[in-house]
Amino acid sequence: MMIGKLRHPIDIQVSTFLQNPETGEMKQTWATLSREWARVEGISGREFIAAGAEQSATTVRVTLRFRADLDATMRFRHSGKVYSIKAVLPDNEGKLLVCMCEEGPGY
């Protein structure tokens, strides 16, 4: 893949937990680790019924330069949408990562 195809700015986010000092409740928040250039491609979409309401989920492929620290506990934010990382696959040459991600309820 030519690097020129990496034309979408994405934020790589990591999960952190903050404790409410009054109640002791732990709350999950997301912090931006870095901004990278990537290729974001829609792969498939589906609709389903959950909790009595119609929902949809979209599978996307995100390709970006290799990072050793990227894993499936992280997520991407792109154009106001949040994508949960389901799988991180290095390419054969070790220069790029291909991430299979899903956008949908709860992400």
N, C-alpha and C positions, 0 to 999 in steps of 0.2 A: 504494500500500500504506500502510495506517495504521501508524504507528510502534509502536503497541501490539502488533502481531504479532511484533515483534522481541523475543521472550521467552526465547531460549536464550543463556546466557552461553558464549562461545567464546574460546579463546586463539588469537591470531595468533602463529605461531612462524616464526623465521628460522633458516636453516642457518648454522652456524659450524664452522670446522675448528680443532681443537687438535692441537698436535704433541707427541708423547711425547718428553720430553727425553732419555730413555735410548736409545730405538730410532730416533727421527726419524720414526716412523710418524705419518701424518696421520689423525685420527679425526673423523668428522662428528658433531656434536652439535646439538641444537636449543635455542634460547633463546626465551623468551616475549617478544614485542615489546609486546603490549598485550592487554587483555581487552575484548571488545566484546559488545554485545547483537545477536543475529541471529535469523533464522528458518531452521531446519534442516529440510528436507523430503526424505524418501526419494523417489527417482525410479524407479530400477530396480535389479535385482540379477541376478547370474548365478553359476553354478557351473561350474568347469572342473577338469581334471586337470593338475597341474603337479608335476614331480619325483615322480611315482608316488603323489601324495596329492591328495585332493579339496580344492579351495580355493574361496573365494567372493569376489566383489567387489561392492560396492554403490555406486551412483551417487547422490549427493545434491546438492541445490541449496541453497546458503547465501546468504541475502540479508542485507546489512548496510548501514549508512550509508556514504556515499561516502568513500573514502580514496585519495588520489593515490599513495600508496606501496605499495599492495598489488599483487603480481604472482604469476605461476605458480611462482616458485621457493620460495614460502612454503607453509605448511600450517596447518590448523586443528586444534585439539584441543577435543573436546566430549564430555562424559559418559564420559571414559575412552577414547574412540575418536579415531583420528587420520585426518584427511582430507587427501589430496594435492590441491592446487588444479590443475585442468586448464585452466580458462579463466576470465578475469575480464571480465565484460560490464557496462558502465555502463547504467543505465536511461536512458530518453529525456529525463528532466528533470534528470539529473546529481545527484540526491540520494541514490541508492542504487546498490549494486553487487550483481550477481547472479553468484555463482561456481559453476561446475560443478566438483564434486569427486568423488574416488573413494576409498573405503576398501577396503583389501584387503591381501594379503601384501606385505611390504616397505615399508609406509608407516609 
